[in-house]
Amino acid sequence: MSLPDKIAVRVDGRALTLTNLAKVLYPENGFTKAEVLDYYQRVAPVLLPHIAGRPLTLRRYPEGVDGEAFYQKNVSEYRPDWVRTARLSPAGSRSRGRGADVTYLVVDDLPSLIWAVNLASLELHVPQWRLPAVREPDLLVFDLDPGAPATIVDCCRVALDLRPLLEGEGLTPLAKTSGGKGLQLYAAISGVTSEQASQQAKRFAELLEQAQPRRVVSRMTKVLRTGRVLIDWSQNNGSKTTVAPYSLRARSAPSVSTPVTWDEVAACRAPQDLFFTAGDVPDRVSRHGDLFAPLLEPSGAATSASRRGARAAAAGRRRQGSSRR
């Protein structure tokens, strides 16, 4: 049965008009906009807690993954009055000059999520902090990006080596796939600024690079990345965003940035071992629940650990300055 071009629905009491439901957004798999909306509706209970209160950047694909795409930070003025927004400066701090402001979408509930996804927003990207604590992160993130011929298998080996470094300072890292070629580690933190978190993450990345220079690189220079895993610590910058847990990715298949267990990380022997699509993830959630749920309740240990890490990073910068003099 063919789908209508438009359909009026009510989502948790909110009136919405869904459009172009039959449009194929993933041509290789024939995955339609209706299926995209259905996926996000099914994972909303585990997705929403991770994006609630965070200014959202949408990556939109009106013509599907093979068509032109764009990032949208400024939310459309043609939006329901019940959609929450936040006016912030592009740098992530509240602006005194109106001309610099960006009006972000903030998705706290299912109707807002469905409204946003109906714009052909396949990917959802968020910073490591929540409103109103602008540039005061509750997450520390490491984006492990393999340089060919390295793969996610190499990222898993690096993640297993990075894990004890983080745990040694009282952090509890969790892993998720990027939905592409890499792996991402998150840990709950508090009591530091984005700048301090970035320095803390950089210190961990440099420590592992020093220990394993043939496998790990902490610098973005492309020529250094061949066959190595980049530990991208810069995602902790207060103005940067990272793909949200359970977000779709705009790849040939409807892959998903999926939380995984450490046992799965240790057992990974081929890229397909940690490749999950929209068809896989709801069943995983039914079996495992939200593997990222511990990140939603930062502990006192995480607070003290993040402060210790910030102090250590600052001490390292002072030592570097002394050596230069």
N, C-alpha and C positions, 0 to 999 in steps of 0.2 A: 504494500500500500504506500503510495507516495505521500510525502509530508507536505503540509501547507507552507507557503512562503512566510506567513505570520500566524502566530497563535497567541492568544491572550491566556495568561495563567495567573494563579495566585500562589505566592511562595511565602509561607508563614504570615499570611494575612496581607502581604504587599502585592499590588497589581503590577504585572510585568507583561511586556510584549516581546516574545522571542521571535527572531527573524532568521530566514535563510537556513532552516534546520537541515535541509537535504544537501546543503553545499558540502562538497568533499574538501576537507582541510588537509588531509594526509593522503595524497593521491596513490602512493605506493600500496597502502593498505585499504584504501577506500573508506577511511575513517571520517565520519561526517561531523558537522557542527552539533547536531543532535547528540551524537555520542560523546563529544567533548563536554557538552553541558551535563549529560548524564554522569560522566566520570566525576566531574567536580561536585555534583550533588551527592554522589555516593561517598566521596572522601571528605566532604565538608566537616564532619565531626572531628576528624583528626587534623585537618588542614587549618581550620579557622583559628584554633588557639595559638598557632605559630605565627599568624600574620596579623591577628587582632592588635590594634593600637599602633601598628607600624605603617608609615607612609608607603604606599604601594606604587611601584613602577610596573606598568603593563607593557608586555611585548606583544604587539598585535599583528595578526596575519590575515587581513581581510580576504585575500585571494588564496589562502592556504600556505603551506610551508614552502612551496616552490615559487611563491609570488613575493612581491615587495613587502617588507616588514618595517616596523618602526617602533621605537620605545615611546611610550606616553607617560609623562610625569604629570603635566597639567590635565586635570580631569575636565571633561566637557561641561560647558555651562548648561547643556541640554541633558540634565540628569534629574532624577526624582528628588524632591526636597528632603526625603528621608535618607538619602545617601550621605554618609559622613565624609567630611573633607577637613583638611588641615592646611593652613597657609604657612609655608616655610620658605626660607631662602634656598637657592640651589646648593649652597654649601652645607646645608643641613642644620643651620642655626636660625633662630628667628630673626627676620630682617627688619631693619628700621626704615628701609627704603622700599616703598610699595612696588617700584618698577622691577625689583629683583625677585619678588615673591613668586612662588610656584604653589598652586593649589592642588595638593595631592589627594587622591582617594585613600580612605582608610576603611578597610573591610573588616567589620566586626561580626557580621551575621550572614546567614544564607541568602537572603534577598539581595544584599549588596554584592555578594560573590557572583550570583547568577547574572545580575545586571552587568557586572564587569566582564564576565566571560562571554556574554552575548555580543560583546563588541569584537569578537574574534580574538580575545586575549588568551593566547595559548600558554604563555609563560607569565608567572607572577614573581616579582623580585622585590626584596625588602632589605632594609638596613639591619644592623645588629642591635639597634636600640628601639625603644617604644616611646610614644608620646605619653606624658609631656616631658620625659627625660631625654631631651634632644642631645645627641652626642654623648650619652651616658649608657654605654652598651650593657646588655644583660647576656650577651653571647660573645665568645671568642671563636673565630673561625679560621680554618686552614683549608685552602683550596689546593688539592694535589692534582697537578696537571701534567700528564705524561707527554714527553717529547718523543715523537716516533724515532725508532721502532718500539719504544717503551709503550706499555698499555696500562689498563687499570690493574692488571696483575702486579705490575711494579709498584703502582700506587698503594696497593694493599700491603706489600712488604715494607714500604716506607711508613705507612700508617701504623703498622705493628711496632716499628722502632720509635715512632714519635709518641705513641701512647704512654710508655713508662716515663718519659721525660715530663709529660703533662701531669701524670698521676703523682710523680715525685714532688710536685708543688701543690698537691691537694686538689687538682682539677680532675674531673671525671669526663673524659672525652667520649663522644658517640659519633658513629659514622653514618654517612648516607652517600649514595651514588650521586654524581652530578646530573645523571640522565644523559650524559654524553660519554666522554672517554675517561673521565676522572672520578675522584673520590673526594669527599669533603669531611673534615672533622670539626665538631662543635663541642664547646664546653661552656657551662653556665658560669658567668662571672658577675660581679657588681662592685661598685665603689671606685671605679676608675673612669677616666675619660676615653674617648675614642683614640686620641693620640697615644695615651698610655697603653691601651690595648694593642694598638698597632706595634708599638715598640716591644711589648711583651711577646707578641707572636713572631716578630722579626728575630728576637733573641733565640727562640726555640728553633726557628728555621735555620739560623746560622749555626747553631750548635750541631744540628744533624748534618748540615752541609760539611762542616769541619770534620766530623767523624766519618762521613761517607761521601767524599767528593766525587767519586765516580758514579754514584747513584742519585745524588741529591743536589739541587741548586736552589738558592734562595733569591737569585737575581733574575730580573725579567728578560735580560738580554737573550735574544733568540738563538744566537750562535752557541750559547752555553747549554742549551736545553736538549740538544739531540741525544736521545738515548737515556736521558735523565728525567727525574720527576721534579718539577718545579713545586716548591712549597710556597704558594702565593699567600703571603701574610698581609698583603695590602688591602684585602677585602675588609679589614677592620677599620679602614678609614671611614670617618663619620659620614662622608658624602657618598660612599659606595654602597652598592646593593649586591646581594647574592640570591640565586634562585631559591625559592621557598621549598621546604619539605613538602612532598606530594605534588609539586607543580609539574605539569606536563612540560616537555621540551619540544622545540620545533626541529625535530630530526626527520629522517625519512619515515620512521615509525613513531607512533605516539608514545615515546619513552617517558619515564617519570623519574624525577629526583627522589630516590627511595631510601628511607632509613633501613639500615641493615645491622645485623648482630655482629659482634666481634668474632664469633665462631664462623660466620659466613665470610668475613674478611680473611680470616686465617685459612679457610678452605678454598679460596679462590685460586683456580689454576688456569682459567681461560676467561676472556672478556665476557662471554655469554653467561658465565656463572653469576655475574652481578648486573645483568641487563633485564630491566623490568619495564613492562608497558602498562598502559591503562587497563588492559585486560587482566593483568596479574595483581595489581596493587590492592584492589578491594578485598580479594581473597586473603592476601597477606595480612591486611589489617584485621580481618576476621580472626585469623589464627594468632597473630602476635600482639594485637592492639597497637597503640602508638609507641613505637620504639624510641621516639624522641620525647616522650612525656616527661622524663626527668629534667629536661631543660626548662620546663615551665615553672619549676619551683626552685630557684637558686637557693642554695643552703648557705649557712654561715661559713662553712668551710670554703665554699667557692668564693665568698667575699674576701676572706682573709688570704686565700691563695692568690686571687687576682691582685690584691694590694702588695703581697710579697713579690709577685712577678713584676709589677710596675716599679717597685723600689730596685729590684735587681737590674731591670733594663736601664733605669736612670743611672745606677752605679756603673754599669757597663759603658754608657755614653761618657761619663766623667773620666773613666780610665782611658777611653780612646782619646779624649781631648788632651789628657795629660801626656799621653805617648806622642801626640802630634807636636806638643810644645817641646 
